[in-house]
Structures are given as C-alpha cells and as structure tokens.
Amino acid sequence: MIKVNLGVVMEKRGISSKELAKGIRFATLNKLCQILNCQPGDILSYDQN
C-alpha cells in the first residue's frame, strides 16, 4: 500500500490544496507497484528541468 505524505509536505512548504490543483490516481500507482513488486520511487522521479 502506498503511504501518502503529500499533506505533510504541502504544510511544510506553505502550499494549499487550492494552489496544488493536480490529481494523481494512487489506485493506479498502487497497482503498478503491486504488479512490478517495486516502490513508487522506483518508477517515479523528479527533474527540475
């Protein structure tokens, strides 16, 4: 099961949910991780460019 820390990170950064108006289908991410036997960080990364 995927643990979501988005609220904690948003609070630390002072960002409201209204400012962050993008959705992520965690059910899909959860299923991918289950099928691939991996962690979200194995298939997701962040690039500032």
Secondary structure, DSSP 4 states (H G I P E B T S, - for coil): -PPP-HHHHHHHHT--TTT------HHHHHHHHHHHT--HHHH------
